[in-house]
């Protein structure tokens, strides 16, 4: 069995283990209500305003993460934002990527690689009551290393930082022309 085929069979099982999976689908672009996107995406023509590369990634992620608590949204500044709740990303006081986050990162890496020349990403790790600034950086570095291990070029990871909320945030954007 090919690795990608085995992963395709494993992903639904891993995501099904997430508590609350059935209660919250991946959010539609720009939505804060958690309502699923029922309309097909036409990218920058009518909806999201994203570039074709980011729109392709958005559509893939919304489809593959449907029914999970992972948020996939388009931001006002035409970035793609993925948020994984803390309880599915890291254990308190730890920087090791948990299996549900690993499944999301696998999907992200698959869709990112074909567009790596034109896109980049930023990782913002969550804090918790046991998280020092060093632990937050270690969490962001852990996600970076996981993605690099799945073929995302290190040069396309534009920054690591602290999330403004209690989930792991990954923001994808078009690569500036001068880079």
C-alpha positions in Angstrom: 0.0 0.0 0.0 1.4 3.4 -1.0 2.2 5.8 1.9 -0.2 8.5 0.5 -3.0 5.9 0.2 -2.4 4.6 3.7 -2.5 8.2 5.0 -5.8 8.8 3.1 -7.3 5.8 4.9 -5.8 6.9 8.3 -6.8 10.6 8.3 -10.5 10.0 8.7 -9.9 7.6 11.6 -7.5 10.1 13.3 -9.9 13.0 12.8 -12.9 10.9 14.0 -11.1 10.4 17.3 -11.3 14.2 17.9 -13.9 15.0 20.5 -16.6 17.2 19.0 -15.7 16.4 15.4 -19.3 16.0 14.4 -20.3 19.2 16.1 -18.1 21.7 14.2 -17.2 21.6 10.5 -14.4 23.5 9.0 -15.6 27.1 8.7 -16.4 28.8 5.5 -14.1 31.6 4.3 -14.5 34.7 6.4 -17.0 33.0 8.6 -16.9 33.1 12.4 -20.0 31.2 12.9 -18.7 27.8 12.0 -21.2 27.4 9.2 -20.0 25.1 6.5 -19.3 26.3 3.0 -22.0 24.8 0.7 -21.2 26.7 -2.4 -18.4 25.7 -4.7 -15.4 28.0 -4.6 -14.5 30.2 -7.5 -11.5 31.7 -5.9 -10.8 35.4 -6.6 -13.6 35.7 -9.1 -16.4 36.0 -6.5 -15.6 34.8 -3.1 -12.4 34.6 -1.2 -10.3 37.0 -3.2 -7.4 34.7 -2.7 -4.8 33.9 -5.4 -5.3 30.7 -7.3 -2.6 29.0 -5.2 -4.2 29.9 -1.9 -7.7 29.2 -3.1 -6.6 25.7 -4.2 -5.2 25.1 -0.7 -8.3 26.6 1.0 -10.7 24.4 -1.0 -8.6 21.3 -0.3 -8.4 22.0 3.4 -12.1 22.9 3.8 -13.0 19.6 2.1 -10.5 17.4 3.9 -11.1 18.9 7.4 -14.9 19.1 7.1 -16.5 17.9 10.4 -13.4 18.8 12.5 -12.9 21.7 14.9 -10.2 23.1 12.7 -11.0 26.5 11.3 -10.0 27.4 7.7 -10.7 31.0 7.0 -9.8 33.8 4.6 -8.6 37.0 6.3 -9.4 40.5 5.3 -5.8 40.9 4.0 -6.2 38.0 1.6 -4.3 35.3 3.6 -5.4 31.8 4.4 -5.7 31.2 8.1 -5.8 27.7 9.7 -6.5 27.4 13.4 -6.2 24.1 15.3 -7.5 24.2 18.9 -4.8 23.8 21.6 -6.2 20.6 23.0 -5.7 18.9 19.6 -2.3 20.5 18.9 -0.2 20.1 22.1 -0.4 18.7 25.6 -0.1 21.3 28.4 3.5 22.1 29.0 4.7 20.1 26.0 5.9 21.0 22.5 5.4 17.6 20.8 2.9 17.6 17.9 -0.1 15.5 18.8 -1.6 13.1 16.3 -4.6 15.2 15.4 -2.3 18.2 14.6 0.0 15.9 12.6 -3.0 14.9 10.4 -3.8 18.5 9.7 -0.1 19.3 9.0 0.0 16.3 6.6 -2.9 17.8 4.6 -1.3 21.3 4.7 2.0 20.0 3.4 0.4 18.0 0.5 -1.4 21.1 -0.7 1.5 23.5 0.0 4.3 21.8 -2.0 2.9 22.4 -5.5 2.6 26.1 -4.7 5.8 26.5 -2.6 7.4 28.9 -5.1 4.6 31.4 -4.9 3.4 31.1 -1.3 4.8 31.2 2.2 3.6 30.5 5.7 3.8 31.8 9.3 3.4 29.7 12.4 2.0 31.1 15.6 2.0 28.7 18.5 -0.4 28.8 21.4 0.3 29.4 25.1 -1.2 27.8 28.1 -0.9 28.2 31.9 2.3 26.1 31.8 3.9 27.7 28.7 6.9 30.0 29.0 8.0 32.1 26.1 10.6 29.4 25.4 7.9 26.7 25.2 5.8 28.7 22.8 8.9 29.1 20.5 9.6 25.3 20.9 6.0 24.6 19.8 6.3 26.8 16.7 9.6 25.2 15.9 8.1 21.7 16.4 5.4 22.5 13.8 8.0 24.0 11.5 10.2 20.9 11.7 7.2 18.7 11.1 6.3 20.6 7.9 9.9 20.6 6.7 10.1 16.9 7.3 7.0 16.5 5.0 8.7 18.4 2.2 7.7 22.1 2.9 10.9 24.1 2.0 12.3 25.8 5.1 12.8 29.0 3.0 9.0 29.2 2.6 8.4 29.5 6.4 8.5 33.2 7.0 8.2 33.3 10.7 7.5 31.8 14.1 5.6 33.4 16.9 3.0 33.4 19.6 -0.7 33.0 18.7 -3.1 35.7 19.8 -5.6 33.1 21.0 -5.6 29.6 22.4 -5.0 27.7 19.2 -2.2 27.0 16.8 -2.4 29.4 13.9 -0.9 29.0 10.5 -1.2 31.8 8.0 -0.5 31.2 4.3 0.1 34.2 2.0 1.4 34.9 -1.4 5.1 35.3 -1.5 6.2 38.9 -2.0 7.7 39.5 -5.4 11.0 40.7 -4.0 11.8 37.5 -2.2 
